[in-house]
Amino acid sequence: MMLSIIRVERREHRAPYHCDMPHEGVEQDEHEREHLLHEIERLNGRMEEAVLANLLRYLTKMSLTIPQLRVLMLLVTSEKGATGRDLAASFGVSMASMSTMLDRLVSQGVATRSLDPDDHRVRRVHATPRGASVVRRLLVTRPFRSDILVRLRVEDLRALEQGFRAVSEQIALMDDTE
């Protein structure tokens, strides 16, 4: 089913190296392209599963809940950090619940509290470098989009497949040694 979608997209997005005049080997290139696209997607899926398994082991060790991850993501993307009151309002929870959640994030080393430089009565919460690392690990696992892959030349697809294969083998070796 994915290959039929790719064929439709290919017709809509012709790669710049295609010429309009038919020439020998075009059918073979198209067949090879379809095979390479399928193989890259399969390998990418295997890599994502392996990375996800490692990520889940990492997150399990950290004991972060989904609501805590949501707060942490907001903190990572906020240059000035946030106050407990602002976070409680943003997530629709009580101050007591947010305070408990922030205590857990701080105790795990993914967030820190500090005095607001403009108002010393207010404490701001910021993500630590470890917290930013957790969020980056979550965001790194993104699939290659087929609308991008169909625009690559066959030579590039071959190289990408070879790279995926090499990375997949290394990930499998890491899983065996852990």
Protein Blocks (a to p, Z undefined) as FASTA:
>chain_A
ZZmmmmmmmmmmccfkbcfbdcehklmmmmmmmmmmmmmmmmmmmmmmmmmmmmmmmmmm
nopafklmmmmmmmmmpmnlpafklmmmmnopafklmmmmmmmmmmnopaccdddfklmk
bccddddfklmmmmmmmmmmccddfklmmmpcfklmmmmmmmmmmmmmmmmmmmmmZZ
